[in-house]
Amino acid sequence: MTSSEALTQLADPAQGWRQAVLAGLVGHSAEPLNCETPPPLLGGAVTPAGRFFRRNHFPIPDLDAAAWRLEVNGLVRRPVTLSLDELKSAGCESVTAVLECAGNGRTRFSPPAAGEPWGLGAVGNARWTGVPLADVLDKAGLLPGAREVIFRGADSGTVEGSAETIAFERSLDLSRALGSGALLAFAMNDEPLPVRHGFPVRLVVPGQYAVASVKWLTGITVTGQRFGGFFQASHYVYEWQRGGAVVREPVGAIAVRALITAPAAGDELTRGRLRVSGVAWSGAAPVHRVEVSLNGGRWRAADLAGERASRGWQQWELQAQTGAGAQLAIRVRATDRLGRTQPGQPEWNRRGYGGNFIHEVTVRLR
């Protein structure tokens, strides 16, 4: 067996599934492993690694940290090969950032959209520690004509319409690669990065849908051409019908969204004082305002709780009275500092991306 083959032995899918179920996640498939976190488990400043959603297209590779290498090549002056220890010695930074699957909320679209049937829990917020991508690219030295940076994961498999085995690859335009604060992360919530979340190193791109944050990273290639890989140009692309034509646009910044984490849908509450709480985030700008409506009434401003978030999610809460009636419908929406407000009905697209529907839960009163 070659060293390359040794690096890509598959992790045990049954074990990954059991871990997810025991953590309270909702599973959609065991191989590849795809599961989400129920909103009531998403409260708090950060999401524990065990409760963080899993999104995969191929089997999880089992990488040996001692044998792992990161190759940086293409339009660079000095191609670089780094071991894990060499990468860590380059100096590190930490950022708390949201990762959200572009298909989160897909099941709310009507007619149904194609893809994994995500509810609202394909999202998590963690403290990521690693080496700034910009520092590694600077070490390699960019050549004139550099336009995009391609990131290759160790996971691979076949995709729809082809029998060819491909690696998971995504790219960033050079300006975003250098200016987004992207990290080559080797720690999550101050612990070594778990296998299920990309061990030993993953890319983390704050503000972008999680598909950009390539897991099990093994290669970085700087190119002067627009990258046309499957997961860049075919699969993670908005497709809208407008004026009789199909308009396509790659997924990018995370859409503004708020979730209610307490109370949970179906809870039975005593009439009187009510506390509603949750989290909110946006990829384009920090959250500016969160509003709550009870039983279709006026929107009330919630209090932004905890630390003010820049890349991570913002905790919020509202104290109110339940009023009369046997049920109470609670709705929430968020607005970011660029003035983008969560819509009641996001625009339908074929793959159900960017489904930041207003979140509503209904509880019973006694």
N, C-alpha and C positions, 0 to 999 in steps of 0.2 A: 504493500500500500504506500503510495506517495505521501509526502507531507501535506500536500494540498488535499488529498482524499481524507487524510486523518483529521484535518481541520473541519471537514464538513460531515462527519458522522452525525446522524440525527439524534436529537434529544428524545427521551421517552415521551410520546404524546399522551399516553394514558396517565402518566404522573402529572403532566401539566394540566390535564383536564381535572384530575382529582383536586389538585391544589386550588384551582379556580373555584370549583364548586364548594369546597370547604370554606373558602374565604367569603362566600355569599354572592359570587358573581353569577350572572345569567349567561349560560353557554349557548352558542349558536353552532359551533363545529369544533370537534376535537383535533382534526387534522386536515387543513391547518387550524391551529388553535385560535378561535375567535370568541371572545366573551366580553360582557360589559358589566358595569357597576350600577346597581339600582340607585337612583337619586338619593334615597335616605342614607346611603353609606358614603355620600360624597361631601358631607359637611366637614368643616375644619380647614385649617390653614394649608395643609398638604394632604395628599392621598398616600396612604401606606403602599409600599410596593406590591404587597400581596393583594390589595384591592384595586390596583391600577388596571384599567382595561387592557386586553390583549387583542391586537389586530395583526394577522399574518396572512400572507398569500401562499407561502411555501412552508414545508416543515422547518422546525427550529434547528439550526445547526448547533452542534456541541463543540465549542472551540477551546483549545488548550491555550491558556494565557501565556505560558512560557514559549510556545511555538508561534503565537500570533504575531503577525507583522502588518503594518500599514504602509502601503506603497503610494507615493505621491509622484505623479509623472505627467507627461503631456507637454504643454507649452510652458515649461519651467526651465530655469537656468541650471538648477541642481536637483535632479531627481533624488527623492529621499525615501529611505526605508527605515521605519521606526519600530522598535520593540515597544512593549507596554511600558517598561521601565524608562526607556528613552523618552517616550511621549510624556509621561508623568513628570520627568525632570525638567520639562520645558516651562514649568510654571503654570498654575491653574487659577481658575476663577469659578465662582458659583453664581447661579441665577435660578430664581424660582419662576417656573414657566408652565403654562398650560399646554398639554398636548391633547388634541381632539381629532378624532377621525372625521374626514370630510363627509362621510355618510351618516354621522350622528343625527338622529331624528328622521331618518329615511322613511320609517314606517308611517309617518304622518302624511306623506304625500298621497294625493288622489288625482288620477289613477295611480296604482302602485308603481314605484320606480324599481329598476333592476338593481340587485346587489344584496349584500348581507343585511338581514332585517334588524338593523339597529333601532333600539328605542331611543332613550336619552342619555344612556350611561357610557357611551364610547368616548369618555373624556376623563382626564385626571390632571392634577396639579402637583408638581414635585420640585424639590430643590436638586438641581443638576450641577455637578462639579466636573470640570474638565479643562482642556486647553483650548483657548480661542482658535477657531479655524483660521482667522486672519493671521495669527502668529505663525502657524504651520505653512501657510501659503507664502508668507514673507520669507520664511526660512528657505523654501524652495526657490523663490524668486520668479516672478511672473514675466513672461516674454511678451513683446508687443504682439497684438492680435488676439490675446486671451479674451474670451467672451463669456464662456460658461464653465462651471465646475461640475463634473459628474461624480457621484458617490455610489460605490458598489458595495452591496452587502454580501455576506457569505451564504445567505439563503438562496436557493435556486429551485427551479421546477419548470413545468410547462404551463402555458396560458391558452386561453380560448383562441381557436383558429390556427394553432400551430403545434407541431409535435416537437419542436426544437426546445431544448433546455436552456433557459436564460437565468441570469442572476437578477436579483432585485436591484434596480438602479433608478436613481432620480438625479436631477440637476438643479442648480441654482444659477441665475445670471450672476456675473462677477460682482456687480454692485451689491447685491443682497448677500452673497457669500462673504464679502468683506465688511459690510455695514450692518448686518442683522444681529450681531452679537452671538452668532452661531458658535456652539461648543462641540468639541470632540470629547464627549462625556464618558467618564469611567466610574462615576459614583452617582447614586440616586438616594436622596434623603440622608446623605452623609454615611451611606453604606456602599460597599462595592456593588456595581451594577448587576442585578440578577440576570441569569441566562435568558429568562423569558422577556426581558426588556432590553436585550442587546449586548450582553456581556461578550467580550471585555470592554468594547468601546462602541458607542453609537453617536451619530450626529444628532444634535438638538438645535432646531431652528426656531427661536421664540417668535410667536405671532403667526406662524404658518401652520396650515393643517398638517397633522402628524405624518402624513405620507412623505413629507420632506425630510423628516428626522430618521434617516436610514439606520436600521439596527445592524449589529454584527459587522460593523464597518471594516473593510479590508483594503479598499482602493479609492483613491482620489485622482481624477484625471482632469487636467485643465485643457480646454479645447477652444478653438476659434470658430466652431460651428454650432448651430442650434441643435441641441440633443433631441433625437427622435425616438428614444427608447419606448417600449410598450407602456410602462407606468408613468411616463412623462407626457407622451403625445396621444395615447389612445385611451387609457383606462381612467386616469384621474383628470378628466376634462368635463367641464360643464357643456351640455348640449341643449340649446334652447331652440324652439321653433319660433321664428320671428319673420313676419312678412312673407311666409311661404318658403323660407330658406332655413337651413340649420346653421346656427351660429355656435362656434366652439371657442372655449376659453379655458386654459388650465386652471385648476384650483390653486388658490394662493393664500391670502390672509384669512384667518379665522373670522367668521361672522359673529357679530355681537349677540350674546345670549345670556339669559339668567335662568337658573333652576331653583325650584323650591325643594329643599332637603328636609324640612320639617314644618308642618306635619306631613305624614305620608298619605297618599291617596287611600281612602277607605278607613282611615283612623276614626275612632269614635271619641269625641271630645265633649267636655262639660261646657255648657253655655257660660259665657262671661268673658273674662280676659283671655286673649288669644295672642300667642307669639308665633309669628311666621318668620322663618329664616332660610337662608340659602347662599348660593354663590353666583357670581356673574363674571363675564370675561369678554374680551374682544381682542382680535389680533392686530387691528389697525391703531388702537389707542387705548389708554386706560379707561376703565368704566367711570362715567361721570355721575350717572343717576340710575337708581333702581326704583321702580314703581309697582305697587300692588293694588289689585282691584278685588273687592269682595262682593260676590253675587252680582256681578255686572255693574257695580257702582263706580264712582269716580276713581281715578288713579291717585293713589296716595304715595308720597315719597317715603321710601324706607331709609333707615339709618345705615350708612356704610360702616361696618364694624371691622375691628382688627386693623392691621396695617394697610395703608393705601398701596394697592398693587400696581405695578407697572407692566410686568410681563406675566405674572401669575393671576389667579382669579381673586376677585374681591368678595369678601364675606359681607352679608347684609342681614338686617332684621327689621321687623315691624311689629309694634305692639298695637293691638286693636281690640274691639269688642265684637263678639260673634253675632249678636242680635238674635232675633227669633227665627223660627223655621227648623225643619228637621235636617236640612243639609246646608252646607256652605261651600260654594265654589270659589277657589282662590286662584287668581291669575297673577303672573309677574312678567315684567318686561324691563329691559336694560337699554341705556343710551350711553355711548362712549363720548369721549371728549372731542371727536370729530363730528358729533351730531348724528351719528348713525343710530337709529332706534330699531329695536327688534320688531319685525312685522308680524301681523296676525297671520299672513299667508305668504310665505316665500315663493318666489317664482318656480314653477315646476320645471324640472329638467330630467332627462332620461335616466340618469343614474342616481338621482336623489341626493345630490350634494348640496351643502350649505343650507340644510333644512332647519333654520333657527326659528321654528314656530314658537309663539308665546306658550309658556308652560302653564298648565292648569291642573290643579288637583281638587277633588271633591271629598269632603269629610262629612261624617254624620255627627249630629249634635244631640245631646241628651239633657 
